[in-house]
Amino acid sequence: MPRALSSTARRALYAQETGEVFLLLLTISHPSLAEPIRVVNNNEDVVSGGVTFVRFPFELALPPESDEAPPTVSLRIANADRQIVQAVRSLAGEAMTVDLSVILASSPDTIEAGPYRFTLRDVSYDAAIVEGTLRFEDVLNEPYPADAFTPARFPGLF
């Protein structure tokens, strides 16, 4: 199914040169966190949908296209104010949820792509960088049907 982009985004994508800027909004959340961590890869804060995303340098490495395995995305965030490391330490290995959306800087309330929901796994950090792997929920390897047909659960079958 094709993405429904705004006419402004389509013009920017098809133009040889454009003044439009595509921004990535990242929301890191977990039930144990008091507030989600919201960052944007921009040099100034952005308000989108009434929510403020704080300027913060991060980069994503997109996966190669492959039919062999579900895609994973590598995330690298600057460890500038230690907020993310404190969240990682407080959760002690629990997976965090990451929502990723793409907007135009000229129209921040219009989501051009996403939100894509990932789980943040395999997190490591040092003094400069916090790194992790973003994965889609692996629904392909879930058992189907989810229940086992046992006499205790389905007595009418036995």
BALOBA-1460 file (C-alpha; in Angstrom, 3 decimals):
// residues 158
<rec num="1" residu="m" x="0.000" y="0.000" z="0.000"/>
<rec num="2" residu="p" x="1.517" y="3.352" z="-0.972"/>
<rec num="3" residu="r" x="2.086" y="6.011" z="1.646"/>
<rec num="4" residu="a" x="-0.225" y="8.976" z="1.613"/>
<rec num="5" residu="l" x="2.187" y="11.915" z="1.664"/>
<rec num="6" residu="s" x="1.079" y="15.517" z="1.690"/>
<rec num="7" residu="s" x="1.423" y="17.444" z="-1.544"/>
<rec num="8" residu="t" x="4.180" y="19.554" z="0.054"/>
<rec num="9" residu="a" x="6.185" y="16.438" z="0.943"/>
<rec num="10" residu="r" x="5.718" y="14.972" z="-2.546"/>
<rec num="11" residu="r" x="6.894" y="18.204" z="-4.166"/>
<rec num="12" residu="a" x="9.936" y="18.254" z="-1.870"/>
<rec num="13" residu="l" x="10.794" y="14.639" z="-2.677"/>
<rec num="14" residu="y" x="10.420" y="15.068" z="-6.435"/>
<rec num="15" residu="a" x="12.178" y="18.447" z="-6.659"/>
<rec num="16" residu="q" x="15.778" y="18.712" z="-7.743"/>
<rec num="17" residu="e" x="16.335" y="21.194" z="-4.903"/>
<rec num="18" residu="t" x="14.075" y="22.044" z="-1.991"/>
<rec num="19" residu="g" x="14.007" y="24.168" z="1.116"/>
<rec num="20" residu="e" x="11.885" y="21.623" z="2.984"/>
<rec num="21" residu="v" x="13.468" y="19.737" z="5.883"/>
<rec num="22" residu="f" x="12.327" y="16.261" z="6.908"/>
<rec num="23" residu="l" x="12.636" y="15.658" z="10.658"/>
<rec num="24" residu="l" x="12.514" y="12.453" z="12.670"/>
<rec num="25" residu="l" x="10.513" y="12.460" z="15.898"/>
<rec num="26" residu="l" x="11.496" y="9.799" z="18.404"/>
<rec num="27" residu="t" x="9.465" y="8.927" z="21.500"/>
<rec num="28" residu="i" x="11.024" y="6.490" z="23.988"/>
<rec num="29" residu="s" x="8.555" y="5.202" z="26.559"/>
<rec num="30" residu="h" x="8.043" y="2.540" z="29.207"/>
<rec num="31" residu="p" x="5.394" y="2.182" z="31.929"/>
<rec num="32" residu="s" x="8.099" y="2.703" z="34.583"/>
<rec num="33" residu="l" x="9.185" y="6.073" z="33.160"/>
<rec num="34" residu="a" x="7.423" y="9.106" z="34.618"/>
<rec num="35" residu="e" x="7.461" y="10.896" z="31.253"/>
<rec num="36" residu="p" x="8.361" y="9.603" z="27.789"/>
<rec num="37" residu="i" x="11.623" y="10.866" z="26.329"/>
<rec num="38" residu="r" x="10.814" y="12.865" z="23.185"/>
<rec num="39" residu="v" x="13.623" y="13.960" z="20.878"/>
<rec num="40" residu="v" x="13.947" y="15.384" z="17.375"/>
<rec num="41" residu="n" x="16.999" y="15.357" z="15.127"/>
<rec num="42" residu="n" x="17.038" y="19.116" z="14.708"/>
<rec num="43" residu="n" x="18.981" y="22.121" z="15.982"/>
<rec num="44" residu="e" x="15.912" y="23.527" z="17.774"/>
<rec num="45" residu="d" x="12.965" y="22.120" z="19.708"/>
<rec num="46" residu="v" x="9.844" y="21.205" z="17.724"/>
<rec num="47" residu="v" x="6.222" y="21.180" z="18.846"/>
<rec num="48" residu="s" x="4.219" y="18.520" z="16.999"/>
<rec num="49" residu="g" x="0.674" y="17.615" z="17.941"/>
<rec num="50" residu="g" x="0.899" y="19.822" z="21.027"/>
<rec num="51" residu="v" x="3.900" y="17.868" z="22.359"/>
<rec num="52" residu="t" x="7.409" y="19.331" z="22.581"/>
<rec num="53" residu="f" x="10.253" y="17.274" z="21.132"/>
<rec num="54" residu="v" x="13.649" y="18.347" z="22.446"/>
<rec num="55" residu="r" x="16.516" y="18.892" z="20.012"/>
<rec num="56" residu="f" x="18.926" y="16.030" z="20.398"/>
<rec num="57" residu="p" x="21.430" y="14.471" z="18.008"/>
<rec num="58" residu="f" x="20.655" y="10.893" z="17.003"/>
<rec num="59" residu="e" x="21.050" y="8.748" z="13.943"/>
<rec num="60" residu="l" x="19.356" y="5.673" z="12.550"/>
<rec num="61" residu="a" x="20.972" y="3.039" z="10.375"/>
<rec num="62" residu="l" x="18.272" y="1.445" z="8.248"/>
<rec num="63" residu="p" x="18.466" y="-2.291" z="7.544"/>
<rec num="64" residu="p" x="19.174" y="-3.810" z="4.158"/>
<rec num="65" residu="e" x="16.121" y="-5.153" z="2.358"/>
<rec num="66" residu="s" x="15.953" y="-8.875" z="2.963"/>
<rec num="67" residu="d" x="13.277" y="-11.555" z="3.000"/>
<rec num="68" residu="e" x="15.352" y="-13.737" z="5.324"/>
<rec num="69" residu="a" x="14.746" y="-11.975" z="8.637"/>
<rec num="70" residu="p" x="12.616" y="-9.207" z="10.120"/>
<rec num="71" residu="p" x="14.265" y="-5.803" z="9.752"/>
<rec num="72" residu="t" x="16.157" y="-4.222" z="12.623"/>
<rec num="73" residu="v" x="17.254" y="-0.613" z="12.846"/>
<rec num="74" residu="s" x="20.341" y="0.588" z="14.691"/>
<rec num="75" residu="l" x="19.834" y="3.660" z="16.859"/>
<rec num="76" residu="r" x="22.669" y="5.858" z="18.145"/>
<rec num="77" residu="i" x="21.863" y="8.749" z="20.479"/>
<rec num="78" residu="a" x="24.351" y="11.237" z="21.871"/>
<rec num="79" residu="n" x="24.805" y="10.775" z="25.611"/>
<rec num="80" residu="a" x="24.725" y="14.513" z="26.173"/>
<rec num="81" residu="d" x="22.559" y="14.994" z="29.251"/>
<rec num="82" residu="r" x="22.522" y="11.444" z="30.677"/>
<rec num="83" residu="q" x="18.699" y="11.321" z="30.729"/>
<rec num="84" residu="i" x="18.590" y="8.310" z="28.410"/>
<rec num="85" residu="v" x="21.314" y="6.399" z="30.285"/>
<rec num="86" residu="q" x="19.474" y="6.960" z="33.561"/>
<rec num="87" residu="a" x="16.307" y="5.546" z="31.974"/>
<rec num="88" residu="v" x="18.201" y="2.511" z="30.644"/>
<rec num="89" residu="r" x="19.795" y="1.868" z="34.043"/>
<rec num="90" residu="s" x="16.496" y="2.209" z="35.906"/>
<rec num="91" residu="l" x="14.802" y="-0.353" z="33.661"/>
<rec num="92" residu="a" x="17.572" y="-2.957" z="34.113"/>
<rec num="93" residu="g" x="17.318" y="-4.678" z="30.754"/>
<rec num="94" residu="e" x="13.572" y="-4.302" z="30.172"/>
<rec num="95" residu="a" x="12.597" y="-3.408" z="26.620"/>
<rec num="96" residu="m" x="11.468" y="0.136" z="25.970"/>
<rec num="97" residu="t" x="8.977" y="1.166" z="23.293"/>
<rec num="98" residu="v" x="10.158" y="3.557" z="20.593"/>
<rec num="99" residu="d" x="7.804" y="5.403" z="18.256"/>
<rec num="100" residu="l" x="9.302" y="6.984" z="15.145"/>
<rec num="101" residu="s" x="7.526" y="9.542" z="12.950"/>
<rec num="102" residu="v" x="8.615" y="11.689" z="10.020"/>
<rec num="103" residu="i" x="7.413" y="15.290" z="9.675"/>
<rec num="104" residu="l" x="8.258" y="18.378" z="7.660"/>
<rec num="105" residu="a" x="9.747" y="21.272" z="9.608"/>
<rec num="106" residu="s" x="7.326" y="23.645" z="7.850"/>
<rec num="107" residu="s" x="4.255" y="21.651" z="8.989"/>
<rec num="108" residu="p" x="5.166" y="19.795" z="12.209"/>
<rec num="109" residu="d" x="1.577" y="18.770" z="13.010"/>
<rec num="110" residu="t" x="1.311" y="16.635" z="9.862"/>
<rec num="111" residu="i" x="2.833" y="13.182" z="10.216"/>
<rec num="112" residu="e" x="4.236" y="12.291" z="6.789"/>
<rec num="113" residu="a" x="5.254" y="8.722" z="7.687"/>
<rec num="114" residu="g" x="4.639" y="6.629" z="10.751"/>
<rec num="115" residu="p" x="4.357" y="6.369" z="13.589"/>
<rec num="116" residu="y" x="6.360" y="3.171" z="13.485"/>
<rec num="117" residu="r" x="6.458" y="1.279" z="16.773"/>
<rec num="118" residu="f" x="9.603" y="-0.617" z="17.747"/>
<rec num="119" residu="t" x="11.056" y="-2.180" z="20.853"/>
<rec num="120" residu="l" x="14.495" y="-0.991" z="21.929"/>
<rec num="121" residu="r" x="16.769" y="-3.935" z="22.698"/>
<rec num="122" residu="d" x="20.454" y="-4.696" z="23.171"/>
<rec num="123" residu="v" x="21.205" y="-1.278" z="24.644"/>
<rec num="124" residu="s" x="24.805" y="-0.365" z="25.371"/>
<rec num="125" residu="y" x="26.317" y="2.961" z="26.293"/>
<rec num="126" residu="d" x="29.544" y="4.761" z="27.046"/>
<rec num="127" residu="a" x="30.439" y="8.345" z="27.888"/>
<rec num="128" residu="a" x="29.528" y="9.612" z="24.404"/>
<rec num="129" residu="i" x="26.897" y="7.368" z="22.791"/>
<rec num="130" residu="v" x="23.872" y="5.246" z="23.691"/>
<rec num="131" residu="e" x="23.317" y="2.494" z="21.127"/>
<rec num="132" residu="g" x="20.537" y="-0.012" z="20.685"/>
<rec num="133" residu="t" x="18.620" y="-2.093" z="18.203"/>
<rec num="134" residu="l" x="15.073" y="-1.236" z="17.211"/>
<rec num="135" residu="r" x="12.944" y="-4.232" z="16.311"/>
<rec num="136" residu="f" x="9.394" y="-4.721" z="15.183"/>
<rec num="137" residu="e" x="7.365" y="-7.098" z="17.297"/>
<rec num="138" residu="d" x="8.087" y="-10.588" z="15.980"/>
<rec num="139" residu="v" x="4.559" y="-11.735" z="15.201"/>
<rec num="140" residu="l" x="5.739" y="-14.258" z="12.601"/>
<rec num="141" residu="n" x="7.182" y="-16.590" z="15.235"/>
<rec num="142" residu="e" x="4.228" y="-16.475" z="17.627"/>
<rec num="143" residu="p" x="2.487" y="-19.827" z="18.079"/>
<rec num="144" residu="y" x="-0.824" y="-20.219" z="16.300"/>
<rec num="145" residu="p" x="-3.276" y="-20.954" z="17.641"/>
<rec num="146" residu="a" x="-2.156" y="-19.351" z="20.860"/>
<rec num="147" residu="d" x="-3.883" y="-21.882" z="23.097"/>
<rec num="148" residu="a" x="-3.167" y="-25.595" z="23.410"/>
<rec num="149" residu="f" x="-6.143" y="-27.913" z="23.169"/>
<rec num="150" residu="t" x="-5.970" y="-29.679" z="26.531"/>
<rec num="151" residu="p" x="-8.730" y="-31.382" z="28.557"/>
<rec num="152" residu="a" x="-8.480" y="-28.649" z="31.199"/>
<rec num="153" residu="r" x="-9.094" y="-25.808" z="28.727"/>
<rec num="154" residu="f" x="-11.407" y="-27.521" z="26.254"/>
<rec num="155" residu="p" x="-13.236" y="-30.363" z="28.088"/>
<rec num="156" residu="g" x="-15.855" y="-30.673" z="25.349"/>
<rec num="157" residu="l" x="-13.257" y="-31.963" z="22.896"/>
<rec num="158" residu="f" x="-12.280" y="-34.924" z="25.075"/>
